[in-house]
Amino acid sequence: MTDRSFEPGQELPELKVTPDRYLTVRYAGASGDFNPIHIDEDFAQQVGLPGRILHGLWTMAQVARAQTEAAGGPHALKRLSVGFRGMGVMEQEVVVTSKVRSVDEDGTVHVDAEAVQSGTAIVRRGDAELKP
């Protein structure tokens, strides 16, 4: 989609991904974040969580992935910021939605995005800058 044109108000394709029950263990190894709330079910429950929770940065990566897929590849994502607002869990679908806020004269696309799981936003105020 490298030649895709973007217009203010345009909704970008949704990204839907369901993290499997071992995702946090794999992600801990890849990221170096071995916080037990992500990898130890008993510990997570002892500190008041429903169980192991997703790494926030994994969720942010899904927001980034939605933008890069819509804009034609990772080279197009120039900036991304998000607000973490909820806990994500395994084995429940995460849906990333994105909408073009504005397009600059130079072709820079400004996008609002969020990630929702089971009706709860786990990433809000996603703000991406794309240069397709």
C-alpha positions as CSV (number, residue, x, y, z in Angstrom):
1,M,0.0,0.0,0.0
2,T,2.9,2.4,-0.5
3,D,0.9,4.5,-3.0
4,R,-2.1,4.8,-0.7
5,S,-3.6,8.3,-0.3
6,F,-4.8,9.4,3.1
7,E,-7.6,11.8,3.9
8,P,-8.6,13.4,7.3
9,G,-11.3,11.3,8.9
10,Q,-10.3,8.1,7.1
11,E,-10.4,5.0,9.2
12,L,-7.4,2.7,8.6
13,P,-7.7,-1.1,8.5
14,E,-8.2,-2.6,12.0
15,L,-5.5,-4.9,13.3
16,K,-6.9,-7.9,15.3
17,V,-4.5,-10.2,17.2
18,T,-5.2,-12.7,19.9
19,P,-2.2,-13.2,22.2
20,D,-1.7,-16.9,23.0
21,R,-1.1,-18.1,26.6
22,Y,2.7,-18.2,26.2
23,L,3.1,-14.8,24.6
24,T,4.3,-13.0,27.8
25,V,7.0,-15.7,28.4
26,R,8.3,-15.3,24.9
27,Y,8.1,-11.5,25.0
28,A,9.9,-11.5,28.4
29,G,12.8,-13.3,26.7
30,A,12.9,-11.0,23.7
31,S,12.5,-7.8,25.7
32,G,14.4,-8.7,28.9
33,D,11.4,-7.6,31.0
34,F,11.0,-10.5,33.4
35,N,8.7,-8.8,35.8
36,P,6.7,-11.6,37.5
37,I,3.4,-10.0,36.7
38,H,4.0,-11.0,33.1
39,I,5.3,-14.5,33.6
40,D,4.2,-15.9,37.0
41,E,0.5,-16.6,37.3
42,D,0.5,-17.1,41.1
43,F,2.5,-14.0,41.7
44,A,0.3,-11.9,39.5
45,Q,-2.8,-13.1,41.4
46,Q,-1.1,-12.5,44.8
47,V,-0.6,-8.8,43.9
48,G,-4.3,-8.4,42.9
49,L,-4.2,-9.0,39.2
50,P,-6.5,-11.4,37.4
51,G,-3.5,-13.3,36.3
52,R,-0.5,-12.6,34.1
53,I,-0.9,-9.5,32.1
54,L,0.5,-8.4,28.7
55,H,3.6,-6.2,28.5
56,G,2.5,-2.7,27.7
57,L,5.3,-2.4,25.1
58,W,3.9,-5.5,23.3
59,T,0.5,-3.7,23.1
60,M,2.2,-0.6,21.9
61,A,4.0,-2.7,19.2
62,Q,0.6,-3.8,18.0
63,V,-0.4,-0.1,17.6
64,A,2.8,0.5,15.6
65,R,2.2,-2.6,13.5
66,A,-1.3,-1.4,12.5
67,Q,0.2,1.9,11.3
68,T,3.1,0.3,9.4
69,E,0.7,-2.1,7.7
70,A,-1.6,0.7,6.6
71,A,1.3,2.9,5.4
72,G,3.3,0.4,3.5
73,G,6.0,-0.8,5.9
74,P,8.1,0.1,9.0
75,H,9.9,2.9,7.1
76,A,6.7,4.9,7.1
77,L,6.3,5.2,10.9
78,K,8.2,8.3,11.9
79,R,6.8,8.8,15.5
80,L,4.5,7.1,17.9
81,S,3.3,7.9,21.4
82,V,0.6,6.1,23.4
83,G,-1.1,6.3,26.8
84,F,-1.4,3.0,28.6
85,R,-4.8,2.8,30.3
86,G,-5.6,-0.8,31.0
87,M,-4.3,-4.3,31.5
88,G,-4.3,-6.7,28.6
89,V,-4.5,-10.4,29.2
90,M,-3.7,-13.5,27.1
91,E,-6.2,-15.4,24.9
92,Q,-8.5,-12.4,24.3
93,E,-8.5,-10.5,21.0
94,V,-6.9,-7.1,20.9
95,V,-8.3,-4.8,18.3
96,V,-6.3,-1.7,17.1
97,T,-8.3,1.0,15.4
98,S,-6.8,4.1,13.8
99,K,-8.2,7.2,12.2
100,V,-6.4,9.9,10.1
101,R,-6.6,13.2,12.1
102,S,-4.8,15.4,9.5
103,V,-2.5,15.3,6.5
104,D,0.2,18.0,6.1
105,E,1.2,19.6,2.8
106,D,4.4,17.5,2.8
107,G,2.3,14.3,3.0
108,T,2.9,13.6,6.7
109,V,-0.1,11.8,8.0
110,H,-1.2,12.3,11.7
111,V,-3.2,9.3,13.1
112,D,-5.2,8.8,16.3
113,A,-5.2,5.1,17.4
114,E,-6.3,2.9,20.3
115,A,-6.1,-0.7,21.3
116,V,-9.2,-2.3,22.9
117,Q,-9.6,-5.7,24.5
118,S,-13.0,-7.0,25.6
119,G,-14.5,-3.6,25.4
120,T,-11.8,-1.9,27.5
121,A,-9.2,0.5,26.0
122,I,-5.7,-0.8,27.0
123,V,-4.0,1.9,24.9
124,R,-5.6,5.3,24.5
125,R,-4.4,8.5,22.8
126,G,-2.2,6.7,20.4
127,D,-0.6,9.4,18.2
128,A,1.3,8.3,15.1
129,E,3.1,10.3,12.5
130,L,3.4,8.5,9.1
131,K,5.4,9.4,6.0
132,P,4.2,6.9,3.4
